[in-house]
Amino acid sequence: MALRVGIGLPQLKHFDPRTAVTRAARAAEEIGYDSVWVFERFLRPQDQGGPHGLYQMPDVPWPVRYGGVLDPLVALTLAAAVTERVELGTCVLIAPLHVPARLARSLASLDAVSGGRLVAGLGAGWSIDEFAALAPRPVTERGAALDEFLDVAAAIWGPDPVAYRNDRWSVAPAEVGPKPARRIPVYMGGFADAALRRIARRGDGWLPTGLPPAAAGATLARIRAMAADAGRDPSTVSCTFQVGLDGTLDPVPGADRRPYTGSIEQIVEDIAALETAGVDHVFLTVSNVVTDLDAYVDTAAAFHAALEAAGLTTPPAAR
């Protein structure tokens, strides 16, 4: 079975929000991509000192592209309206930043209007600034908040009457709809032991990025072993890898090239190694390396053609 391949939608502020997402989504489907993906960033703080740095690392600056990111569910709704086949994924939606029942209903609605194409990729988050601005619970409780969302979503997405109660939220027996068109697959990011255990117990898949192929394969094997220990069929735990592009697509010489850098052909070699390591779905953040929508579409087409030439995916006509 061919590797499944997706592409990140252009949510960054240098794209025109009136037209970029819809044109990109249509192009992705026409080129032959299997999925389109969005991510969530509410803000980019001006003070990035101390724990306000990237991933709470002291004084590590946030990427400039994190300022002015288009809302992920708005972007996916636009994409759903102009496509018929591609899956619609979030990588990641920061569940603890949201009121659980409201987010669960929004995701159910999006799955319903798209005909069952949503993949809910979730993360616990890390930005103390985003938590201060939005979250019902503090950043120190983000793991518990993600678990809470999974519990609430299971109730909201399940049959009516919906009933849920904990020490923070309650839904008295009620009709809550619309329901998802299918059981929404839930993928989660993370590398810490607690995150991996959560995926093994409760997730349909893992959403890594940045790891070399061998490390990704080893961690995926570990998650699947944890799933087996929890009484699950380990083969039901999938992996969608975000190939995070950055800089340029110029060739990088030498054996010490970092994975997922260099030319399109070099990055395709890395993707082949991911498939060998057990990854079954990848997506490319093309909008990180282009400055306009024409270049986005051209680069998306070039990547897909290179993946076809490498035997990693098939052209649309062959499906």
N, C-alpha and C positions, 0 to 999 in steps of 0.2 A: 504494500500500500504506500502511495506517495506521501511524502511529508506535506503537511498542511501549512500554507504560507499566508500570512496576513500583513497588513500595513497600518501604521498609525496615521490617524487623520490630522489635517493641518489646523491645530487649535491655537498656534502661537500668534502673537499680536502683529507680526508683520504680514499675515494673511488677512484678506478681506473677509470678515465673518459673514457677510451677506451671501457670498458665492463660493468660498473656498471649500467648505465641507461638502456641499452637495456635488460640486464638480469632481472633487477628489473621490468621493464614494462611488459615483457613477463610473469614473475611470477605473477604480480598483476592481469593480465587478466586471467591466468589459475586458480588462487585461487578463483576468482570470484568478485574482486573489480570492482566497477562501474566507477572509475575515477582515474587518476594519476595527481599529482600537482607539480608545481615548484614555486620557489620564486626568487626574484631579490635582490642581494647585489653586488654592483660594487667593494666596497673596505671595509677594516676595518682599520681605521686610527690608527697610532701609538700614536698620541696625542689625548687622550680621556678626557682631562680636560675641564672644563667650558662647553660651549655649544656644544663641540665636543663629549660629552657623549651620551650614548644610548638614543634615542628619545629626544635629546637635553637637557637631564637632567644633571646638572653639576656633572662631575666626576663619572657618572655611567658607568661602563665598558661595552663594547660590548661583546657578547658571542664570545669565541674563534672560534666557528664554522663559524662565519661570514667572516672569512678570506679565500680567494681562492674558492669562490662559483662558480660552473659551470654556464655559461650563460643560462638563463632560456629558451630562444627560441631555442638554440642549443639542450638543453636537451629534450624539447618537440618534436622537429623534429626527434630526434633519437627514441623517444618513439612512435611517429606516424608511423615510418617506420617498426616497428616490432609488431604492434598491429592492431586489426581490430575493436574492440568493445568499449574499454574504452574511456570515455571523457578525454580531455586534458585541464587541467586548470592551470591558473596562479594565485597565491595568495601570494603576489600580484606582478604585474608588475608596476613599478613606472613610470607612463606615463609622468610626467613632465621632466624626465631625457632625453627624446627622442625627436627628430624632429617629429612632429605629423604625417605628411603624410608618412614618411618612416616607422614609427611603424605601422600605420594603414595598409599599404600595406603588411608588413611582417606578420601581424596577418591574413589578408585575404588570403595570400599565404599558411600559415600553415593550415587554415581551409579548403582550397581547396584541398591540398595534403592529408589531413587526412579524406576526405569525410564528412566534416561537424561535427567535434567532438570537436572543440575548445570552451572553456569557457574563456572569457577575464576578469580576475579578476584584477582590477586596484586599485591603491592607489595614494595618493598625495605625499607621501614621507615625510622625516623629517631630513635627514642627510645633514648638511651644507657642509660637505666634498664632498659628492656625487654630490650635486648641483654645487659646485664650479668646479668639474672635468668635468661634462657632460651637465648640463641643459642649454637650450636656455634662460630660464628666472630664476630670483633669487628665492631662497627658500621662500621668503616672498610673492611670487605670485603663490605658488604651487596650490592653489585652482582654481585660474583663468586659470592656465595652464592645469589642468585636464579638466575643462569645455571646453577649446579650443580644446584639443585632442578629446573629444566626438563630437564636431562639425565637425572637420576635418574627423574623422573616418566615421561619418554618410555620408559625401560626397564621400569619397573614396570607401566605401562599397556599395554605391548606384549605380544606373544605369549610364551608360555613356551617354552623355559626362559629366565628372566630372568638376565642376566649384566651386571654393571657394576663398574667399578673406576676409582678415581682415587687421589690421594695421601692421601685422607681416609676414603673409604668403599669397601666392596667387597661385592658380592653374587655369590657363586659361582653357577654355573648351577643354577637352582632354579625350582620352581613357586611363583608368588606370585599370590595371588588374594584376593578375586574381581576379575575384570576389569571395567572400566567397561561399562555397557550401550551406550554409543556413544563415539565419540572426544570427549573432554571439551574444550569450547572453553576456551581460555586467554586471558583479557584481562589487561592490566596497566595500572597507573596510572603517573603521573610526568609531568614537564614538562621535565626536563633532557635535553640532547642524547643522552646515553648511554641514557636510558630510552626515548626516542622511537626510537632506532635498534634497540633490543632488540625493541620492539613491531613495527617494520617487518620485522625478520628472522624473529621467532619467535612473534609473537602473532596471535590471531584478532581482537583488538580493543583499543581504548583506553578507559580508565576515568577521564575527567577530572571535575573539580568546580570550581566557583567562577568559571571563566572567563566573560566576557561571550560571548554567542552568536557574534559575528563572530570573536573570538579563538579560540574553540573550533573554528569552521569552518576558519580559516586553519591551525591546528595539525594538524587532521585531514588537510587537504590535503597538508601537509608530510609527515606520516607515510606517506600513500599514495604520494607521490612517492618517498620512501625505499624503500618496498616494491617499487615498480616497478624502481628501480635495483638492487635485490637479486634481481631476476628473478621476483618474485611478481606475481600479478594484484592490482592495488591495490583492486579492488572487493571483494576478500575480507576486507579490514580494516574492521571495523565500529567503532561508537562507542556506548557506553552512558554517558550523562551523569548523574552524581549531582546532583540538584537539592537542595542542602543548605539546608533550611529552618532558620530561627532566629528567636528573639524571638516576635512575634505575627503574626497574619494580618490585622491592621488595614490599611486602605488607606494608602498613602504618596503624598502629593501631590507634584507638581512633576516637571520633566523630569530632575532629577538623581537620581531613585530608583535605588538599586543593583539590579542584576538579581537575581531570585529573592527579593525582599522585597516586602512589601505584601499586598494581598488575594489571595484565590485567583484571581480574574479577572486581576489584574495578573501573577501568576506564570504563569498559563496563556498570557498573551501572550508572556512570555519563552520558554516551552517551544515555542510556535509558531515563534519566531525560531530556536531551536535546530534544529528540523526543517528549516527553510529553509537553515540552515548546513550540513546534511548529517548531523546526528545521527539515528540510527535507533531509539534506545531511550533512555528516561530512567527514573529512579526517584526517588521523593520520600521524604525523611527526615521523615515525619510525626511520629514519636515525639519529635522535638526540640521541637515546638511545642504539645504537649498534656500534660496531667498525669494522665490516667487512660485506661483502655481504652475506655470508652464514647465519649469524645471522639476517640480515635484512629479508631475505626470510623466515626463520623459524619464526621470530617474526610476520611478516605479516600474515603468515598462522595461527599462534596461535590466533591472534586478530580476524581474520575472523571466525575461528571456534567458538570462544567465543561469537561473535555477532550472529552467527547462533544459538547457543545453547540458547541464550537469546531471540530468536525470532525477532531479530532486522533486520536481513537480511536473504537471502536464499542462499543455495549452488548453484553453477553454473548449475548443472544438473536440478534444479527445475525451471529454467528460460525459 
